[in-house]
């Protein structure tokens, strides 16, 4: 499991243009490809630059990781289906 914790991001709500400031925790279980952790931070940054709502932001980040890397992930894949993998991730981000 590849985990990157506490990626800082700033975005703006698409409805109110109010700032959204937070940290993202991203994890994926590699399938055939592995990327460096800087790429994961860039994915978060790229989607955060757009006007967003938080729920869509997290869904877009997870979807692109799954689509591009063939990862089993968004609480998608093995994070949703395998409670041991899910608990391992949740323990790492506490």
Secondary structure, 3 states (H helix, E strand, C coil): CEEEEEEEEEEEECCCCCEEEEEEEEEECCCCCCCCHHHHHHHHHHHHCCEECHHHHHHHHHHHHHHHHCCCCCCCHHHHHCHHHHHHHHHHCC
